[in-house]
Structure formats: structure tokens, C-alpha cells
Amino acid sequence: MRSVRARAALGATLVVAVALVAAGLAVLLVLRANLIDQADLQAEVAAREAAGQLATGTPYEDVELDDEEDHPVQVTDEEDRVVIVSKDLRAVTGTGASGVTPVPSASAGATPSPGDDDDGDDDADDDGDGDDDPGRPGRGEVSSDDPDFSDGTATVGRTTADYRFAAVEATTPDGVTLTVYAGAPLAAEQEAVNTVRGAMLTGLPLLLVVVAGVTWLVTRRALRPVEGIRREMAAITASEDLARRVPEPGSRDEIAALARTTNETLTVLEASVERQRRFVADASHELRSPIASLRTQLEVAEAHPELLDLPGAVADTVRLQMLAADLLLLARLDAGEKPGSATVELGALVREEVSQRTGDRIPVAVEVPEGGAFEVNGSRGQLSRVIGNLLDNAQRHADASVAVSVAADGRGVRVEVRDDGAGVPEEERERIFERFVRLDDARSRDDGGAGLGLAIARDVASRHGGTLTVHRAAEGGAAFRLWLPRPS
């Protein structure tokens, strides 16, 4: 059951089995109810027919019972004594009485003969109803209420079967209340239900086997591309060749989307790994130069102490320290370090950063409106690093002026650092934010830096939800615009 195909086939089979069983039970119940309703109708018709004859004063022995084999009839009086039974009825259950032998009754319903009149007056109105016919004292009635139905058995001749009995009350002209029980056979209902049940029990397993097989085959065909993706991913993992891609099926389903997403992930992963490799190589190259220079100075100083270039050694050490700090910050940013949620006032931060730059070759002009509120959320240390890197870059390229301004910009705050240098060519305005990129290859490493300052600045701005772009300044040089959102 670890296979998706097996689980899908089992799940589909169980769902279909439950649905078919429920539908089958519903069909059987509806079929049985309909057939029983038909039997009830037949039994009620037979019972009312017999009750109608009794209500008109027909003597018990003259009551005609049609189709007695299919519709056995039993009539009982008020004391549950059997007064009429169908021909060949040998036993019955489910009615008011189990007897099948009529019992003589004083209210037998027979019409007395003329010789039975004791006073010898043939013309007397003996029943007192104004009718000169002494044999017809009046007319009874058949109950109009819905009959009572019951299940039982009846033995007609030598055959015993299940019946559905209807009980209808009738009142004879003599005022005697009789209950007529008439039955309708349930053999047809039982046969139909058994036939349908047998067909369901035979067809259900076959249908479930078909459902399981079709689900297995369809799932197997649908998952075939997944197996191809898995094999290719295993091969990529084994070979460590991120340039390979998984096959994309021509369909437009979820598996095709999975393949496309997997290839997109591989593309991003390949670019990330390549960027890391290039970063390691560039970092090694950048670190090698100051380390080699520092080692050379130390070796010369060891052999010739009088030739020690102490300021140069300190400069190389400082440069090495700054480069290591930049690399460490980039590593933390790549690892997803959160910028924090402290409130930082950019106007005050810019003034503080400029006030600490006492060794700049060009004084920095600060343009911050008085009384302005330029608050953002983030890391004070990282934002200070961004402003410092932008000022360092401006000092490196400016001819005579460097300026920094802070202003509100829509829903955020804009910090702009400008210089009057040569500016940045339009086609290079995105490339300068890449790591270890220097536009002036002839510039010495000491003057040009390691090419990490602008890359760090943009990464920090992006992680604070802001942007860092470069434009042409009014002074003719470059204008770096840092935009950060205000706290929500």
C-alpha cells in the first residue's frame, strides 16, 4: 500500500463499493415498498368486495369470494369468531383469529323463510322499518377508513405462502359488525426482490474488480511522467550536474506543472550555485592580494627592520579586515538574516554617519529638512552600512562635491547621495550592483575597493522592502537613490 497506484485503486474501489451498496439497498427498499403497496391494494380490493356483499345483507353462505386461491378471505365477528373462510383455506396467521372453521352465529345473516314467522302474518312489518319485506330489514355499511394491513401466512390446499392481509370492517343490516380479512400473495414481491438482490450480489464484485483495474491502469499511465522526473532527478543528484533538466510532458495537467516548476527550481539552484562558486573564487582572489602584500612587508621587515613600511602594513590589515566584514555580512544576508523591526530615523542617522567621516577628502553636504519625521523600520546597523557604502562610493568618484539629502517620497523615505564625478553609463547601471564588479579595471584595488559595497547596499535595501537605484545627478555625476517604506 506504499504505492500511489495501489492507494488510488483501493480508495476508488471503496468509494464505489459504498456508493453501490447504498444505491442497491435503496433500490431494494423502493422495489419492496412498491410491490407491497400493490399487494396492499389487491388485498384491500378483495376485502372491500366481500365487505360490500355482507353490508347488503348477503347471507354468509352466499358470499362470493373470487379468486380464493390468490386472495384467501377470513371473516370474524365482534367476538373474533370465524364466520366465513375461503374455500380450501387450511391455516392462517396474521389475522384477528387463527381459526379456519366457521362457527354458527345467531347473526348468521341468513334470510328467514316464511314458515318461520310464528304469528302467521305474512304481511306484517316485523322489523318495524316500514318495509313489508321481512327478509330485507335494511342495509349495512362498509367502513370508509383506511384498512389495517398485516403480514401473515396462509395455507391454501397444500401450499403455504406469505400474504399481505387487509382488514376492512363491515356492518350487516342486522347491526352485526364483521371484520373481513383478505390476503394478497407476496410471492411476486419476494421473487422480484430476490432476483434483484442476486443480480447485485453477482454484479457488484465484478464491477469492483473492473473499477480497481481501470483505476490502477489510469493512475499508472498518469504517474508515468512522474517516474521519469524521479529518475532524472536521481541522475542529477548523482552527477551533481545542475545544467540537466527533467523531461516535461506535453500535457497541461498538474504533472506538467510539476515538471516546469522543478526545472525552474533547478535553474535557480544552478544560478545560485554558480553565484556561490564565483563568489568564493572572487573572495579568494580579493583576500589573496592584501594577505600577500602584508606577508611581503612582514618578511622584508624581518630581514631588514629598517625597511618596515608600518603604515602600509596597517592599511593592508584594515583593508583585509573590511573585506572580511563585507564577506561576513553577505554570508548573513544570503542565509536569510532578518533586518529587524526597530524604528530608525533616517534624518538623524544620515547626520550621525556624516559627522563621523572626518577623514573624507571632500566634505559632504547634508540636506535634511528641520522638523521632518523620516522614520522607517529595520536594522540601524545595516542601514548605517548602506549610507556609509554610498558615501564611500561617492568619495571615490567625485571631483569636488558630494551631497546627501533626505526627503519624504510617497509612502516612504528617500535618501539620495550625489557626486560630480563622471557618473555611471546607462548600460552599466544594473551591473554595478553585482558582487566584485568594478567599471574601471585600470583602477588600483586600493582605490577601487573590492566591488562589494554597492552589492551589499542593494541587498540590504531589498531585505528592508525598499529599492536602490542609480540615476544622473544634477551636478553631472551619479545619484544613488535609496527608498524605504514608512512603518505601516
Beta strands, then each sheet from edge to edge (+ up, - down):
strand 1: 73-76
strand 2: 82-85
strand 3: 89-92
strand 4: 141-142
strand 5: 148-156
strand 6: 159-171
strand 7: 177-185
strand 8: 342-345
strand 9: 364-367
strand 10: 375-378
strand 11: 402-409
strand 12: 412-419
strand 13: 467-472
strand 14: 478-485
sheet 1: 2+ 1- 7+ 6- 4+
sheet 2: 2+ 1- 7+ 6- 5+ 3-
sheet 3: 8+ 10-
sheet 4: 9+ 11+ 12- 14+ 13-
end
